[in-house]
């Protein structure tokens, strides 16, 4: 479990810096990986707050990817 939580943390940090530097597609992908990792951790530990937060982040990342590269 520690490996997944650290992978999620590192992916989210990388995603944040990529977005800050304007590398949008890769940034959203890293953010999505981070949120899915933390969503899995929340599910396995039955942490509803963690699941809600990262489920919401994942949906926001998917919407951002769609808006940036498909529709707009």
Biopython code that builds the backbone (N, CA, C, O; Angstrom):
import numpy as np
from Bio.PDB.StructureBuilder import StructureBuilder

atoms = [
    (1, "UNK", "N", (0.822, -1.195, 0.000)),
    (1, "UNK", "CA", (0.000, 0.000, 0.000)),
    (1, "UNK", "C", (0.866, 1.259, 0.000)),
    (1, "UNK", "O", (0.523, 2.251, -0.644)),
    (2, "UNK", "N", (1.984, 1.221, 0.719)),
    (2, "UNK", "CA", (2.867, 2.386, 0.767)),
    (2, "UNK", "C", (3.395, 2.719, -0.622)),
    (2, "UNK", "O", (3.519, 3.891, -0.979)),
    (3, "UNK", "N", (3.705, 1.688, -1.407)),
    (3, "UNK", "CA", (4.221, 1.913, -2.756)),
    (3, "UNK", "C", (3.193, 2.654, -3.616)),
    (3, "UNK", "O", (3.544, 3.578, -4.350)),
    (4, "UNK", "N", (1.942, 2.251, -3.523)),
    (4, "UNK", "CA", (0.889, 2.897, -4.318)),
    (4, "UNK", "C", (0.675, 4.332, -3.853)),
    (4, "UNK", "O", (0.513, 5.232, -4.677)),
    (5, "UNK", "N", (0.673, 4.553, -2.544)),
    (5, "UNK", "CA", (0.468, 5.917, -2.057)),
    (5, "UNK", "C", (1.635, 6.820, -2.450)),
    (5, "UNK", "O", (1.425, 7.981, -2.801)),
    (6, "UNK", "N", (2.858, 6.301, -2.395)),
    (6, "UNK", "CA", (4.002, 7.106, -2.828)),
    (6, "UNK", "C", (3.971, 7.349, -4.332)),
    (6, "UNK", "O", (4.309, 8.441, -4.788)),
    (7, "UNK", "N", (3.574, 6.357, -5.098)),
    (7, "UNK", "CA", (3.459, 6.543, -6.550)),
    (7, "UNK", "C", (2.424, 7.618, -6.860)),
    (7, "UNK", "O", (2.640, 8.453, -7.738)),
    (8, "UNK", "N", (1.301, 7.602, -6.144)),
    (8, "UNK", "CA", (0.272, 8.614, -6.334)),
    (8, "UNK", "C", (0.757, 10.006, -5.958)),
    (8, "UNK", "O", (0.448, 10.982, -6.641)),
    (9, "UNK", "N", (1.506, 10.094, -4.887)),
    (9, "UNK", "CA", (2.042, 11.378, -4.452)),
    (9, "UNK", "C", (3.030, 11.928, -5.480)),
    (9, "UNK", "O", (2.955, 13.095, -5.862)),
    (10, "UNK", "N", (3.949, 11.083, -5.919)),
    (10, "UNK", "CA", (4.963, 11.519, -6.890)),
    (10, "UNK", "C", (4.312, 11.890, -8.222)),
    (10, "UNK", "O", (4.679, 12.894, -8.833)),
    (11, "UNK", "N", (3.352, 11.087, -8.672)),
    (11, "UNK", "CA", (2.660, 11.395, -9.931)),
    (11, "UNK", "C", (1.926, 12.727, -9.830)),
    (11, "UNK", "O", (1.938, 13.508, -10.781)),
    (12, "UNK", "N", (1.294, 12.997, -8.705)),
    (12, "UNK", "CA", (0.564, 14.251, -8.527)),
    (12, "UNK", "C", (1.509, 15.452, -8.495)),
    (12, "UNK", "O", (1.196, 16.502, -9.058)),
    (13, "UNK", "N", (2.645, 15.306, -7.850)),
    (13, "UNK", "CA", (3.625, 16.397, -7.800)),
    (13, "UNK", "C", (4.176, 16.673, -9.199)),
    (13, "UNK", "O", (4.292, 17.830, -9.605)),
    (14, "UNK", "N", (4.511, 15.621, -9.929)),
    (14, "UNK", "CA", (4.995, 15.793, -11.303)),
    (14, "UNK", "C", (3.914, 16.454, -12.150)),
    (14, "UNK", "O", (4.204, 17.365, -12.925)),
    (15, "UNK", "N", (2.676, 16.003, -12.010)),
    (15, "UNK", "CA", (1.567, 16.602, -12.745)),
    (15, "UNK", "C", (1.421, 18.085, -12.461)),
    (15, "UNK", "O", (1.172, 18.872, -13.374)),
    (16, "UNK", "N", (1.575, 18.472, -11.204)),
    (16, "UNK", "CA", (1.456, 19.880, -10.837)),
    (16, "UNK", "C", (2.525, 20.728, -11.521)),
    (16, "UNK", "O", (2.226, 21.801, -12.045)),
    (17, "UNK", "N", (3.764, 20.253, -11.518)),
    (17, "UNK", "CA", (4.833, 21.014, -12.159)),
    (17, "UNK", "C", (4.696, 21.031, -13.678)),
    (17, "UNK", "O", (4.979, 22.044, -14.318)),
    (18, "UNK", "N", (4.268, 19.923, -14.251)),
    (18, "UNK", "CA", (4.054, 19.911, -15.696)),
    (18, "UNK", "C", (2.987, 20.915, -16.094)),
    (18, "UNK", "O", (3.157, 21.649, -17.068)),
    (19, "UNK", "N", (1.893, 20.953, -15.354)),
    (19, "UNK", "CA", (0.834, 21.924, -15.642)),
    (19, "UNK", "C", (1.354, 23.352, -15.459)),
    (19, "UNK", "O", (1.033, 24.235, -16.255)),
    (20, "UNK", "N", (2.151, 23.581, -14.421)),
    (20, "UNK", "CA", (2.698, 24.916, -14.180)),
    (20, "UNK", "C", (3.586, 25.384, -15.324)),
    (20, "UNK", "O", (3.661, 26.579, -15.612)),
    (21, "UNK", "N", (4.259, 24.439, -15.975)),
    (21, "UNK", "CA", (5.123, 24.778, -17.104)),
    (21, "UNK", "C", (4.407, 24.683, -18.444)),
    (21, "UNK", "O", (5.034, 24.829, -19.493)),
    (22, "UNK", "N", (3.096, 24.438, -18.416)),
    (22, "UNK", "CA", (2.309, 24.447, -19.644)),
    (22, "UNK", "C", (2.313, 23.153, -20.436)),
    (22, "UNK", "O", (1.896, 23.139, -21.595)),
    (23, "UNK", "N", (2.772, 22.074, -19.839)),
    (23, "UNK", "CA", (2.761, 20.769, -20.501)),
    (23, "UNK", "C", (1.455, 20.081, -20.096)),
    (23, "UNK", "O", (1.433, 19.200, -19.236)),
    (24, "UNK", "N", (0.377, 20.510, -20.741)),
    (24, "UNK", "CA", (-0.964, 20.206, -20.267)),
    (24, "UNK", "C", (-1.321, 18.727, -20.407)),
    (24, "UNK", "O", (-1.758, 18.110, -19.436)),
    (25, "UNK", "N", (-1.148, 18.158, -21.570)),
    (25, "UNK", "CA", (-1.560, 16.762, -21.773)),
    (25, "UNK", "C", (-0.862, 15.831, -20.793)),
    (25, "UNK", "O", (-1.516, 15.045, -20.107)),
    (26, "UNK", "N", (0.442, 15.916, -20.725)),
    (26, "UNK", "CA", (1.186, 15.043, -19.812)),
    (26, "UNK", "C", (0.863, 15.360, -18.360)),
    (26, "UNK", "O", (0.807, 14.457, -17.525)),
    (27, "UNK", "N", (0.650, 16.633, -18.053)),
    (27, "UNK", "CA", (0.291, 17.013, -16.691)),
    (27, "UNK", "C", (-1.023, 16.398, -16.253)),
    (27, "UNK", "O", (-1.127, 15.870, -15.146)),
    (28, "UNK", "N", (-2.040, 16.462, -17.126)),
    (28, "UNK", "CA", (-3.326, 15.853, -16.791)),
    (28, "UNK", "C", (-3.188, 14.335, -16.628)),
    (28, "UNK", "O", (-3.826, 13.740, -15.760)),
    (29, "UNK", "N", (-2.365, 13.725, -17.453)),
    (29, "UNK", "CA", (-2.176, 12.270, -17.346)),
    (29, "UNK", "C", (-1.542, 11.918, -16.003)),
    (29, "UNK", "O", (-1.979, 10.981, -15.335)),
    (30, "UNK", "N", (-0.515, 12.666, -15.607)),
    (30, "UNK", "CA", (0.114, 12.398, -14.307)),
    (30, "UNK", "C", (-0.869, 12.650, -13.161)),
    (30, "UNK", "O", (-0.923, 11.877, -12.205)),
    (31, "UNK", "N", (-1.648, 13.738, -13.262)),
    (31, "UNK", "CA", (-2.660, 13.996, -12.247)),
    (31, "UNK", "C", (-3.674, 12.849, -12.172)),
    (31, "UNK", "O", (-4.069, 12.437, -11.081)),
    (32, "UNK", "N", (-4.089, 12.340, -13.327)),
    (32, "UNK", "CA", (-5.061, 11.241, -13.343)),
    (32, "UNK", "C", (-4.479, 9.995, -12.693)),
    (32, "UNK", "O", (-5.160, 9.321, -11.920)),
    (33, "UNK", "N", (-3.225, 9.686, -13.001)),
    (33, "UNK", "CA", (-2.571, 8.524, -12.376)),
    (33, "UNK", "C", (-2.497, 8.711, -10.862)),
    (33, "UNK", "O", (-2.752, 7.775, -10.105)),
    (34, "UNK", "N", (-2.151, 9.912, -10.428)),
    (34, "UNK", "CA", (-2.084, 10.188, -8.993)),
    (34, "UNK", "C", (-3.430, 10.029, -8.318)),
    (34, "UNK", "O", (-3.525, 9.428, -7.248)),
    (35, "UNK", "N", (-4.472, 10.564, -8.938)),
    (35, "UNK", "CA", (-5.788, 10.478, -8.309)),
    (35, "UNK", "C", (-6.319, 9.048, -8.296)),
    (35, "UNK", "O", (-6.976, 8.646, -7.336)),
    (36, "UNK", "N", (-6.048, 8.276, -9.341)),
    (36, "UNK", "CA", (-6.481, 6.870, -9.347)),
    (36, "UNK", "C", (-5.720, 6.085, -8.279)),
    (36, "UNK", "O", (-6.295, 5.228, -7.608)),
    (37, "UNK", "N", (-4.438, 6.375, -8.123)),
    (37, "UNK", "CA", (-3.649, 5.695, -7.085)),
    (37, "UNK", "C", (-4.229, 5.968, -5.699)),
    (37, "UNK", "O", (-4.412, 5.051, -4.898)),
    (38, "UNK", "N", (-4.513, 7.239, -5.429)),
    (38, "UNK", "CA", (-5.070, 7.585, -4.125)),
    (38, "UNK", "C", (-6.503, 7.095, -3.954)),
    (38, "UNK", "O", (-6.925, 6.776, -2.842)),
    (39, "UNK", "N", (-7.245, 7.036, -5.048)),
    (39, "UNK", "CA", (-8.593, 6.468, -4.993)),
    (39, "UNK", "C", (-8.519, 4.999, -4.580)),
    (39, "UNK", "O", (-9.323, 4.536, -3.770)),
    (40, "UNK", "N", (-7.559, 4.276, -5.135)),
    (40, "UNK", "CA", (-7.361, 2.866, -4.772)),
    (40, "UNK", "C", (-6.970, 2.732, -3.299)),
    (40, "UNK", "O", (-7.475, 1.853, -2.600)),
    (41, "UNK", "N", (-6.085, 3.588, -2.835)),
    (41, "UNK", "CA", (-5.683, 3.559, -1.418)),
    (41, "UNK", "C", (-6.898, 3.827, -0.530)),
    (41, "UNK", "O", (-7.105, 3.144, 0.473)),
    (42, "UNK", "N", (-7.691, 4.815, -0.903)),
    (42, "UNK", "CA", (-8.894, 5.113, -0.131)),
    (42, "UNK", "C", (-9.872, 3.953, -0.104)),
    (42, "UNK", "O", (-10.489, 3.673, 0.924)),
    (43, "UNK", "N", (-10.012, 3.277, -1.242)),
    (43, "UNK", "CA", (-10.920, 2.130, -1.317)),
    (43, "UNK", "C", (-10.432, 0.981, -0.433)),
    (43, "UNK", "O", (-11.214, 0.384, 0.308)),
    (44, "UNK", "N", (-9.150, 0.680, -0.514)),
    (44, "UNK", "CA", (-8.633, -0.464, 0.250)),
    (44, "UNK", "C", (-8.591, -0.193, 1.748)),
    (44, "UNK", "O", (-8.660, -1.123, 2.551)),
    (45, "UNK", "N", (-8.478, 1.072, 2.126)),
    (45, "UNK", "CA", (-8.464, 1.411, 3.554)),
    (45, "UNK", "C", (-9.831, 1.877, 4.054)),
    (45, "UNK", "O", (-9.984, 2.232, 5.223)),
    (46, "UNK", "N", (-10.817, 1.874, 3.164)),
    (46, "UNK", "CA", (-12.186, 2.300, 3.475)),
    (46, "UNK", "C", (-12.236, 3.736, 4.005)),
    (46, "UNK", "O", (-12.966, 4.052, 4.944)),
    (47, "UNK", "N", (-11.432, 4.592, 3.367)),
    (47, "UNK", "CA", (-11.387, 6.007, 3.743)),
    (47, "UNK", "C", (-12.277, 6.776, 2.769)),
    (47, "UNK", "O", (-11.844, 7.136, 1.674)),
    (48, "UNK", "N", (-13.512, 7.023, 3.171)),
    (48, "UNK", "CA", (-14.493, 7.647, 2.285)),
    (48, "UNK", "C", (-14.098, 9.054, 1.856)),
    (48, "UNK", "O", (-14.332, 9.443, 0.711)),
    (49, "UNK", "N", (-13.504, 9.816, 2.760)),
    (49, "UNK", "CA", (-13.094, 11.177, 2.412)),
    (49, "UNK", "C", (-12.016, 11.156, 1.330)),
    (49, "UNK", "O", (-12.058, 11.954, 0.393)),
    (50, "UNK", "N", (-11.064, 10.257, 1.456)),
    (50, "UNK", "CA", (-9.992, 10.130, 0.462)),
    (50, "UNK", "C", (-10.551, 9.679, -0.884)),
    (50, "UNK", "O", (-10.117, 10.156, -1.933)),
    (51, "UNK", "N", (-11.509, 8.763, -0.852)),
    (51, "UNK", "CA", (-12.135, 8.304, -2.099)),
    (51, "UNK", "C", (-12.917, 9.429, -2.771)),
    (51, "UNK", "O", (-12.825, 9.602, -3.987)),
    (52, "UNK", "N", (-13.681, 10.194, -1.998)),
    (52, "UNK", "CA", (-14.460, 11.287, -2.568)),
    (52, "UNK", "C", (-13.545, 12.345, -3.185)),
    (52, "UNK", "O", (-13.773, 12.794, -4.308)),
    (53, "UNK", "N", (-12.525, 12.733, -2.453)),
    (53, "UNK", "CA", (-11.601, 13.748, -2.934)),
    (53, "UNK", "C", (-10.929, 13.323, -4.242)),
    (53, "UNK", "O", (-10.924, 14.075, -5.216)),
    (54, "UNK", "N", (-10.369, 12.128, -4.258)),
    (54, "UNK", "CA", (-9.616, 11.708, -5.431)),
    (54, "UNK", "C", (-10.507, 11.222, -6.562)),
    (54, "UNK", "O", (-10.104, 11.266, -7.724)),
    (55, "UNK", "N", (-11.700, 10.762, -6.247)),
    (55, "UNK", "CA", (-12.671, 10.485, -7.303)),
    (55, "UNK", "C", (-13.063, 11.769, -8.011)),
    (55, "UNK", "O", (-13.196, 11.800, -9.234)),
    (56, "UNK", "N", (-13.249, 12.837, -7.227)),
    (56, "UNK", "CA", (-13.567, 14.149, -7.790)),
    (56, "UNK", "C", (-12.401, 14.682, -8.616)),
    (56, "UNK", "O", (-12.603, 15.204, -9.713)),
    (57, "UNK", "N", (-11.184, 14.554, -8.094)),
    (57, "UNK", "CA", (-10.004, 14.973, -8.854)),
    (57, "UNK", "C", (-9.909, 14.214, -10.180)),
    (57, "UNK", "O", (-9.602, 14.805, -11.214)),
    (58, "UNK", "N", (-10.172, 12.912, -10.148)),
    (58, "UNK", "CA", (-10.087, 12.115, -11.372)),
    (58, "UNK", "C", (-11.094, 12.604, -12.407)),
    (58, "UNK", "O", (-10.753, 12.765, -13.579)),
    (59, "UNK", "N", (-12.329, 12.841, -11.980)),
    (59, "UNK", "CA", (-13.351, 13.343, -12.909)),
    (59, "UNK", "C", (-12.931, 14.705, -13.464)),
    (59, "UNK", "O", (-13.085, 14.955, -14.659)),
    (60, "UNK", "N", (-12.403, 15.584, -12.612)),
    (60, "UNK", "CA", (-11.946, 16.895, -13.067)),
    (60, "UNK", "C", (-10.814, 16.756, -14.082)),
    (60, "UNK", "O", (-10.762, 17.505, -15.058)),
    (61, "UNK", "N", (-9.918, 15.814, -13.863)),
    (61, "UNK", "CA", (-8.820, 15.591, -14.806)),
    (61, "UNK", "C", (-9.335, 15.094, -16.150)),
    (61, "UNK", "O", (-8.848, 15.523, -17.196)),
    (62, "UNK", "N", (-10.299, 14.210, -16.133)),
    (62, "UNK", "CA", (-10.871, 13.702, -17.383)),
    (62, "UNK", "C", (-11.586, 14.827, -18.130)),
    (62, "UNK", "O", (-11.463, 14.936, -19.350)),
    (63, "UNK", "N", (-12.330, 15.658, -17.409)),
    (63, "UNK", "CA", (-12.993, 16.806, -18.036)),
    (63, "UNK", "C", (-11.947, 17.756, -18.632)),
    (63, "UNK", "O", (-12.119, 18.246, -19.748)),
    (64, "UNK", "N", (-10.879, 18.012, -17.897)),
    (64, "UNK", "CA", (-9.815, 18.880, -18.392)),
    (64, "UNK", "C", (-9.157, 18.325, -19.647)),
    (64, "UNK", "O", (-8.898, 19.071, -20.592)),
    (65, "UNK", "N", (-8.885, 17.023, -19.666)),
    (65, "UNK", "CA", (-8.315, 16.400, -20.862)),
    (65, "UNK", "C", (-9.263, 16.527, -22.043)),
    (65, "UNK", "O", (-8.839, 16.856, -23.151)),
    (66, "UNK", "N", (-10.527, 16.271, -21.815)),
    (66, "UNK", "CA", (-11.520, 16.365, -22.874)),
    (66, "UNK", "C", (-11.606, 17.796, -23.415)),
    (66, "UNK", "O", (-11.586, 18.012, -24.627)),
    (67, "UNK", "N", (-11.700, 18.757, -22.513)),
    (67, "UNK", "CA", (-11.838, 20.161, -22.951)),
    (67, "UNK", "C", (-10.583, 20.661, -23.650)),
    (67, "UNK", "O", (-10.671, 21.445, -24.595)),
    (68, "UNK", "N", (-9.434, 20.223, -23.202)),
    (68, "UNK", "CA", (-8.199, 20.702, -23.788)),
    (68, "UNK", "C", (-7.906, 20.083, -25.155)),
    (68, "UNK", "O", (-7.297, 20.731, -26.005)),
    (69, "UNK", "N", (-8.327, 18.856, -25.371)),
    (69, "UNK", "CA", (-7.852, 18.167, -26.557)),
    (69, "UNK", "C", (-8.933, 17.587, -27.467)),
    (69, "UNK", "O", (-8.618, 17.077, -28.542)),
    (70, "UNK", "N", (-10.187, 17.652, -27.061)),
    (70, "UNK", "CA", (-11.231, 17.094, -27.908)),
    (70, "UNK", "C", (-12.228, 18.172, -28.343)),
    (70, "UNK", "O", (-12.469, 18.357, -29.536)),
    (71, "UNK", "N", (-12.784, 18.857, -27.403)),
    (71, "UNK", "CA", (-13.904, 19.753, -27.762)),
    (71, "UNK", "C", (-13.521, 21.203, -27.983)),
    (71, "UNK", "O", (-14.132, 21.867, -28.821)),
    (72, "UNK", "N", (-12.539, 21.719, -27.270)),
    (72, "UNK", "CA", (-12.347, 23.174, -27.286)),
    (72, "UNK", "C", (-10.969, 23.582, -27.767)),
    (72, "UNK", "O", (-10.666, 24.774, -27.832)),
]
sb = StructureBuilder()
sb.init_structure("model")
sb.init_model(0)
sb.init_chain("A")
sb.init_seg("    ")
for serial, (resi, resn, name, xyz) in enumerate(atoms, 1):
    if name == "N":
        sb.init_residue(resn, " ", resi, " ")
    sb.init_atom(name, np.array(xyz, "f"), 0.0, 1.0, " ", f" {name:<3s}", serial, name[0])
structure = sb.get_structure()
